């Protein structure tokens, strides 16, 4: 009887509408995001940074039906288009922050709002940051005023594997699903170095960097066994790896790789399959190299190393392997693993032909002025005779960020057909005096510095006195 039940269960699994491989990234909490209806917009006679390395002077940008319709000089526009004088102003793609904790560590920073780190086990790949997001966090509005149109919200860095991150559209909403970027892949947050061993050193480990690596390997061994037991071999693209060639059941380090569905292993299996993008908090060059070797061992791809104050030491390898560096302009020295940072870090990671440098925030305040953080990099590079023009630097905030999140086909450049995520600046965005005059998400004006009705406030802030 037991064998008959087991056979029936296996048959039901293989006859399911969804394949075993895709099951790992099924979304029971899908996006309900709907673009805000908007009329056509024509921004005229502006300096335009496309986001892909191109600059156009005295050019127009036409937004129609939520998409970039045309970019160039003297564009014609529909009769019902809103015309905006762009003379003396600059236009860029909407800024994308790939490392944010808005909504999971909202303001004010009370302990009741501390929902970003699930510090109950070294590996918590089962948790999803989106289930902690509070859409009323005032930080979303202040970020929008700084030109942020898209952001990835991640779990914190206490754990070896902290869980899934989610990519959001920066629009006012009641539920996080109304902000969730349709079709964007999840990110998987991992962390190297001091944080996991500090948090778990007195809780049974890991207490050392070698313990960290052993913990990653154990987790991915379990995930590889889970893949093998839950997916037909012909459907598993990872047959080149040792676990697929092994005819035996293999070892299961935590006893949870077979049988019932496991949320932790769903996420890790999705990363191995390439459906969930791996983002790793990692400061030191030697540890980044180890993590690249770990990725090779288990067949996953690192989308980006975050923070990476020593990324400049292996910039060529990162470029060759297609790994982005999501970095700060000049944060360093606040702990031992951050001691060897230099202000030219981003410029050096950007320098190789295939380099992918990104300016990120990891801060509810820094996210409001990422353009100024990028400007600091330009200034630091200039001091060592590296001239970086605005049309190149803007990629750190737009195209490269979109690439690391897997949304480059939808946003990140002012390319015809892409989402009309646009910022109109009062001047060169890399000036200390730059302000975002208007911000558009899918062609809708969601922020206007001169129109109070286009400056949404969180319900949490109702009745609060404005700061002097």
N, C-alpha and C positions, 0 to 999 in steps of 0.2 A: 504493500500500500504506500509506504514511504517513497519507494522508487517511482511509483506511478505519479505521486504528487510532485516529486522533483522533476520528472520528465515533463509534466504539464506546465510547471513553472518555467522551465527552459524554453518550451515551445511558445508560451505566451510572451516571453522576453523577445524572442527572435521574430515574432509576428507583430510586435508593437509598431505603431505608426512611425515612431521616431527611432532612428538607429541608435545602437549603444554608444557610438562615438559622440553623436550630437547630444545625447541625453545629459552628458556632463555639463553642458551649457544651456540646457533648457531654461527659460525665464518664466517662473511662476508669478513674477511681479513686473510685467512688461511696462514699457514706457507708454504713457498716455499723453505725451507732449503734443501740443497742437500749435503751429505757428500763429502768431497774432495777425489777424487780417490787416493788410496795409495797402495803400495806393502806391503807384510807382513813384520813385524818387530819382531825381537827377542832380548830382553834385557837380558843379561846373567850375572849370578853371582852377583846379587844385593841383598841388604836387602829390602824385600818387605813388606809393610804394606797393607794388603788386604782391610782394611776399615771397617771390621766387628768385629774387636778385635783380629784378627790373625796377627802374624808376621812370616815371613819366612826368614831365613838367607841363603845366597849363593843360591838364587833361580832365576829362569828365568820367564819372562813374554812374552807370544807370542800373537801378534796382527795380526789377519787375517780378511780381508774383513770388517774392521771397528769395529770388535768386539773382546772381550777378548776370545782367543781360548784356552789357557791353562796357568796355573801358577804352578810352581814346579821346582824341580831340574832336570838338564840335559835334557831339552826338545829338541825334534827333531823339525826342522823347514823346510818349503819348500825351494827348491833350490834358489828361487829368493828373499828370505828374506834378509832384511838388518839386520846385526848383530851389536849389540852395547855392548861394554864392560861396565858392570855395577859394576865392582869391586871397592869397596870403596864408591859406590853411593847407593842412596835409591830410591825406586819406590813407589809411592802412587797413589790412584785415583786422577783424576782432582778435584781441589778445587771448591766448590760451595758457592757463596755468596748469601744469601737469602734476603739481604736488601741492595740494591744499587739504586742510582739515576743517574748512568751513562746514557748518552744520553738524559735525560730530564733536568738535570742540568750539561751540558757538560762544558769542559774547552775550552777556557777561560771563567771565570764566569761573563760574561756580562749580563746585564738586558735583552738583546735581546735573551739570551739563557735560561732564567728563565721560564721553561715550566713544572714544576713539581707540582705546587699547583694551583688548580682552585678555587680561593678564592672568589667565587661569591655566595655561599650558604653553610650553614653548612653541608648539605648532597649533595655530588656530585657523587653519585654512577654511574651516567650516563657516566662519562669520563673514558677513557682507557689510561693508561700511554703509551702504545705502539704507540699511535698516536702523541706523542711528541718526540719520540726517534730520535735522530740524529746519524746515524751509523758512521759518521766521527769523533765522539768524540774521541780525542786521548787517553782518559782514557781506552777505550776498549783494546788498544794495551799494555799499561803499566800494566793493570790488567793481561793480558795474560802472560806477562813476569814474573808475580808473581805466575803463576800456575792456574789462574782462567779459567776454561773451561765452566762453566755454571753460570748464575746469574739471580736473579729475580729483575727486575726494577719496582719500586713502585712509586706511586704518593707521594707527601710530606705529612706532618702531620698537616696541618693547619685546616683540617676539621674533623668533627665527622666521616664521611665516605668520604674518599678521592677519591675512584674510583678503577678500576681494575689495578692490576699489571700483568706483563707478564714475562715469563721465556725465556731466550735467550741462544743460543749457542754462545760462545765467538769466533766468526770467523769474518774476514774482510768481509764487505758486503756493498752494495749500498743502500739496503732497509732493514728496520727492519724485514720484512717478511722473508728475506733470513737468518736471525738469529733466528727466532722464533722456539723454541723447539717443534718439532712435537708431538702433543697429550698431551702436558703438560697442566694441569688445570690452569685457571686464579687464581690469588690471589685477595682478596678484602682487601684494606687497610682501617683500621679504626684507630682512635686515641683517647686516654683518656686524661684527665687532663688539664694541663696548656695551651697547644697550641690552641685547639679550643676556649677555653673561652677567651684567650688573643686576638685572631684574631677577634672574633665575639662579644666580650663584648661591643664594641662601635658601633656595626652594627645591633643591635636589638636582639642579643643573639644567642646562650647561653652565659651567663656571669658567670655561676657558675658550679660546678661539678654536682649539682642536675639538672641543665639545660641540661648539656651534656647527662645524662642518659635519661631524658625525650625526648631528641631529637633522641637518638638511638631507644627508644621504639616506638615513633611515626612513624619512618621510617619503622621499621619491622612490625608494625601493618598494615601500608599501603601495604607492600609487601605480608603479609599473606592474606589480602583481595584480592589482585591481583592474588595470586595463586588460591584462592578459585573460583574466577570468571573466570579464564582462563584455568583451568585444570579439567577434569572429576574427581569426587571424587575417583573413583576406581584407577585412575592413580596417585593420590597424596599420597605419602608415609607418609605424616604428619597428617593423620586423627586423630591421638591421641591427637592433640592439641586443645585448646579451640575454635579456629576460625573455625576448620573443623566440630566441633560438633554443632556450632551455626547455627540454621536453618535460621536466618535472614541475611540481607545483612551486618549488622555490621556498625561500624563507619568508616569513611574515613577521616583521620585527615587533609589531604591536597587536597582532591577532585580529586585524580589522580589514583585511584586504579582500575578503571574499564574502559571499552570502548576501546579506541585506545591503541596501543602498547606504553609502556613507558620504555625508556632505563634505567632510574634509577631503576625502579622496576624489570626490567629483571635481573639486577645484584643482587639485594637483594633477589629476589626469587631463583636465582641460588645458592646463599649462603645457604638459608634455605633448599633447596633440596640436598645440599652437593656436588654440581657440581663445585662450586667456593670456594676455600679454604680461610678461614678468618685469616688474619694476623693483629694483633693489637699492635700499638705503645702504650705501657703502662708501666709506671715506678714503681708505688707504688703497694705493695702487696694487700692493701685493694681494690684498683681499679681493679686489676686483678681478685680478688674474685667476685666483682660485675659483671664484664664482663662474667665470667663463669656462673653466675646465669642468666644473660641476655641471654646467648647462650642456656641455658636450657629452659628458658621461651619461646623462639621462635624456638627452634629445630635446630639451626645450631651448627657447631663444630668449635672450635678455633684450628687452625693448630699450631699457635705459637704466643707467646707474644714477641714483639721486644723491645729491650733496657732493660726493666725489671730489673733495678738495685736492686730491692727488691725481686726478684724471689726466692732467697734463703729462704725467710720467709715462702713460701708455696711450697717448692720443692716437698714434698711428695704428695700434692694434684695435682700438675701439672703432676707428674709421674702417679698417679692413673688414672687421666682423659685422659692420652695420649696426653698432650699438651706440645709442645716443648718450650724452652726458647732460643730465638735468641738474644744473649747478647754481650756486649763489655767486653774486658778483664779487664779494669780498668777505664773507663770513669765514673766520678761521680762528684757531687757537683757544677755543672755549672748552676743549677737552683734548686729551692726548692724541687721539686719532685725527684730530683736526689741526694738529700743530704745524704741519708742513704745507699749508695752503699758500697760494700766491695770487695776487690780483689779476694776473694775466691768464689764469686757468682757462676761462671760457674761450678767450681768444686763441689759445694754443690748441684746445680741443676742436675749435672751428677751422683751424688752419689747414689740415689735410684736405685733399680734394673731395674725399667722401665723408669729411667730418660732419658730425651732427651735434651741435651745441645748442643747449636750451637754457634760458634763464627761468628759474622757478622761484616760488616764494617760501613755502612751508611756514607761512605767517599770515595772520589775519590783517596785519598792517602792511607788510611788504607787498601783498597782492594788489594793493591800491595804487602802487607806483612801480610796477614792473618795468615800465618804459624808462624810468630813471635808474633802475638797477642796471639795465642794459647800457644806458649812457655811461655809467661808471666803468663798465668793461671797455667801452670805446676809448675813454680817457686813459685808462691804465695801459691799453695796447699802444696808444699814441706815444706814451712815455718811453716805450722800447722800439719806436720806429715801425710800428705796425698800424697802418692807416686802414680803418674799417669804415666804409661808407654806410650811410643809413639804409640803403637798399639791401645790403648784406646783413646788417645787424638785425633788421626786422624779422628775419627768418628765425632768430632765437626765440621769438615770442609767438610765432605764428606757424609757418610751414613745418619747421622741425618738430615743434610741439605736437602738431596734428599727426605727423608721421609716427611719433612714438606711441600715440594713443590709438593708431589704426583708423583714423578718421580723415586722412589726407585727401580722400576722394570727395569729401563733403565740405570741408572748410580748411582754413589756413592760408589761402591765397585768394586774390581777387580775380579768379579765373572764371570765364563765362560758364554758367551752368552750376557753379557751386553755390552753397548757401550764402545769402547776402548778409554776412556777419562783417560789419564795417564800423570803423571809428573815424570820426572827423575831428582832427586836432586843431587847436588854435594856431599852432606853429609846428616846427620840426619836433616830432615826438621825443627826440633825444635831447631836447633842451630842458634845463632845470625849471624853466617857466612854462613848459608844455602842460596843457589841460585838455581833457577830452570834452569837446563841445557837445557832440552828439554821438550816441552809440546805437547801432542797429543790430538786431538779432533776427535772422530770416527776413530782412527787409523792413521790420517794424522798429520804429523809434522808441526804444525802451528807456533811453535816458537823454535829457536835454538840459544842459547847464543853465539855459536862459528860460526854461519853462517849468515852473514848479509842478505842474500836472504830470510831467514826465520824470519825476524824481520820486519813485515809489519809496514808501517807508514800511518797515516791518510792523505788523500789528503790535508786536512787543514794545515798540517805541512810542505808541500812541500815548499822549499825555506826558511824555518825558520832555524835559526842557532841552532845547538845543544847546550844544556846547558853545561857549563864548568864542 
